[in-house]
Amino acid sequence: MKITDVRVFLSSREGPTKAFANLTLDDVFVIRSIKVVEGKNGLFVSMPSRRLRDGEFQDICFPITAEFRKNIQNEVIDCYEKEIA
């Protein structure tokens, strides 16, 4: 699966969420509301999630392999850094 487009939208609110992103895969599938978050160890990407009844969050969609997760992380953060530059 290939990432064909990434669009980043900077957050206007204060806090750890710095931006949101939409990711297109193979020009046929879009994932919306990916978050770029400032954590203790720097920026990371948070996949779209929903709150469960017990208050925990569960990802709605997510990469299966560590390699593809790293690929998504790198692409989204690279686009975020270009957007803020």
Secondary structure, 3 states (H helix, E strand, C coil): CCEEEEEEEECCCCCCEEEEEEEEECCCEEEEEEEEEEECCEEEEECCEEECCCCCEEECCCCCCHHHHHHHHHHHHHHHHHHHC
